[in-house]
Amino acid sequence: MKHCVLLMLLLGAFNSFGQDLENDRLALVALFNATGGPLWFSQQHSGPKYGDEYGAWIVPGNPGDNPCGWYGITCTGGRVTDIRLTNNKLRGVIPAEIGNLSALKTLELAAMRALSSSDPALTGALPLTFANLSNLESLDLQDNAFEKANFNVIFTLTRLKHLSFSAFWPVPATIGNLSDLEDLTIRGATTSESVFGDSDIGSIPAEIGNLTKLRNLLITNTRFSGPIPDQIGNLINLQDLSISHVNEAGPIPATIRNLINLRVLALAENGHTGTIPASFNALTKIRWMVFVSNRLSGTIPRLPGIKSLSVSVSGNNYDFDAFEPDVRPFANYSSQRRLPIVKSQGKLSVNAGGTIVNNTYKWYHNGAVVETKTGDNTLTLAEPDGYYQVEVTNSQAPGLTLFSDTYQNALPVNLITFTAQPRPDRNSLTWITTSETNNKGFEIERSADARTFTTIGFVDGNGDANESKTYHYSDSHPFDITYYRLKQLDYDGKFEHSKIIMVKQEGSTISIYPNPAQNQLTVSGLRDRKHVFIYNQKGAIVSEQVTDVKGNLDTGGLPNGIYNVRIDNQTKKLLIQK
């Protein structure tokens, strides 16, 4: 009798065990059917490169089929515990049956690349049954286009250690409940990608400061705006902090000095103002700081307590005061913003900082060099009319040339407006004068870099006029970013230039190939050389290059993996596979 009871107990346990796995299989079949399974990038793969052999998904299959070992599926103890289908071109919606996978620990459903109208991605609302995934430890939903409804259900999964998602809606305070998180990535669509969700999702929530177990925090999202919360300084276990593309982020939080375990600090393209806090000298483990493309100014602390430090500060408002003492810590400090020219008592001058005897000033009048001086920042206006520019170099900071704004004196023609508007197949230029004297006409000059100009057309003037005149010109061969100026000609041969204006073609696109790439990548759709940044999945810059004349880049030094390639304001996903 005892043997019969034991046998019945064992059979009951076996049936329960098998039934749980069958429920898991049915949930996977529902996922396959709801997300375009037949069109997935892959349903099976094998080979030592992937570590294990994976079998094909058997759908619809039969009761009792074992899903363990299907492509991207891992089981433990007879239950499905891992689903890894990142970059597999899933499209459609996540079905409610996902909630039946109660033993699931890892769910990776990131889309193939950043969102655009032609890219496959998951859409719709997350099912409320997501809340049943109480054992989930790792969740990756990046680059999908989920609706706002129910999305906050992911912040109820309090066992999560690794979380990645794209935010198109305000991130709620409940994110602070995920107290076990060790890695957090919050991405969003860039300006070149499809419009979805709210254009401004507000500030980064202060409750992120509750996630004190975080080791890696990556936020790159143009839809966030406002200051980075001071509570970021509570994350004392952080090793990698990367925040980029946040609008008007204000001063760099001084509380970052509390993050004594930081190795990488990247705050790029956030519009940061003010200075880099000198108290960052407390970050003795830091090895790389990136502050590119902000509005930082003043002096830069040398942080003598930090060894082997590399700092990138290009694209800010620094002058030679910041670099003359010692440029060795700076991996990149070029391309600072332009300096204003001041006129006083018949002279032009510019303040480039640094010790003036170390500075050399090259002055231009109407595009031609008129004087080069060392130790003297002024230019006497021998010819008062026209436009002036100056380039400044410093003998102690050879990696930087500072450029000035264009200073324009009065023209014989009173030009009150000069504008350009992009059209689908051209740029349309318009300018208005209120008076003209001896005006033969206007040459229209075009440039790709605001320095070297080419004449592309001519519009007749009105000789002498004391009333408003409006002129138009269409440029049918613009660059992606085009600079224009007018050269106003008198009948006696004299001429003067207008201010320089800039216009960007709407909808200009680029592409990269091959993808996957190995040792070389080509960028197509460029009209001139471009500065290119390549970021790893943590948001750190791993390569910074300028394309050659054919648009080629060297990728030979990059290990296998997924990267983001940024050219101007466009971002492309890249797979390196050797």
C-alpha positions, 0 to 999 in steps of 0.5 A: 500500500505504501508503494502505491501511495509513493508511486501516485505521488511521483506520478502527480509530481511528474504530471505537474512538472510536464504540464508546467513545461507544456504551458511554457511551450504554448506561451512560446508558440503564442509569442512566435505567432504574434511576432511574425515568427516565420519572418524572424532573422533566424529560427535556428542556429548552430556552430561553436561560434555561438557556444551551443547548438540551437534547434528550430522552433517547432510551431504549432507542434504537438502537446508534449514537444520539448521547447528546451533548446529551440533557438534562443531558448534555455531551460533549467529544471524543466522550465523555460528560464531564458529567451534571447531573441535580440536583433531577430526582427520580431514585429507585432505585439507581445501576447498575454501568454508571456505571463505564463512563463513564470520561471523566466529569468531572462527576456531579451527582445531588443529590436534589430536597430534604432527605430525608423518607419522601415525597421521591424519592431514590437509595437502595441501595449505590453500585456498586464500579464508581464506582472506575472514574471516575478522571477525576471532578472534581466529584461531588454526591450530596447528600440521597440515602439511600445505604446504608453498603456501598461508600459509601467508594468515593467517597474513592478518586477522588483527582482530585475538586475539588468534593465534596458528600454527605450523611453518615449514617455515620462519615466515614473518615480516607480523606477526607484522600486527596482532596488536590485538593479545593477545595470540600467540603460534608457535609450530613445529615438534620435532626431533622424528616427521616426516620431513616436511618443512625446517629444519631451518626456521631462527630466530624468527622475530623481528616484534613480538615486534609489538604485544604489546597487547600480554599477552601470547607468547609460542614458542617451535620449533626446526626449529628456530635458532639464537638469540631471538630478543631484540624487545621481550622487547616491549611486556609490557603486557606479563604475560607468556613468554615461548620459548623453543627448539630454536637452538643456541639462544645466550645470554638471551635478557636483554630487558626482564627486561621491561616485568614488568607484567610477571608471568612466564618466561620459556627459556628452551633447547635454548642453551642460553649462558652467565648469567641471567641478574641481571636487572631481579630484575625489574620483581616484579610480576614473580613467576616462572623462568625456564632456564633448559638445556642451557649453562648458567654459572657464578653466578645467581642473587638472585633478592631480589625484587621478592617474592615467586620466584621459579627458575629451572636451571638444565642442565647448566654449573653452579658450586657451586659458583652459589648456595652456597650463598643461594639455597632456590630460586631454585626448581631444580638445579641438573644435571649441565654439567661435569667439566674438570680435569687438570693435573699439576706436577703429580697431578690431580685437578678440579675446582668445585667453591664454598668455598673449605672447603665446598667441598668434592671430591671423586676420582675414578681410573678405576671405583673404589674409591681411595680417598675422601677429604674435602677441597682439590681438588687434587689427587696425581697420585700414579698409573699414567696409567688408567682413573680418575673421581671425584664427588664433593659435597658441604655442603651448596648446598646438592641438587647438585653433580658435576661430572667430565669428564674422564681423561685418562693417556697413555695406554700401547697400543697406541689407536688412535680411538674408535668409535661406530655406531648404526645399525638397530639391533646392535651397531658396535664398531671399534677401531684402535691401532698404537702400542701394547706391551704385549697386550693380548686383549680387554674386551668390557664393556657396561653401561647405565649411564657411571658409572656402566659397565658390560663386554659383550665380548672379542677381542684378541690382537696382543701381540707386534706390531708396525703397525696399527691394526683395531678391531671390535665388534658388540653389539646386545643388546644395550640400547637406549643410550649406553656407552662403554669403552675398558679394555685393558689386558696385559699378566702379568695381568695389565689392563687399560681402554680407554675413554668412548664413547656414542652411541644412537640407531637410531629410538628408540621409546617410547609410553605412555598409557593409553591415555586418562589417569587418575591417572597413566601413563605408558611409554613403550619402556624404557630400564632404568629409565627416567627423564620425563617432562610434559608440559601444553599447554602454554609450562610450566612444570607442572610435573617433575618425574623419571619413576619407574622400570615399567615405571609408572608415577603419573598423579593424580595431573594433571587437565583435559586437553591436555599435552606434555610428553617429554622423552629425545628428544621424545615428546608425546601428552597426554589427562588427562580425569577423 
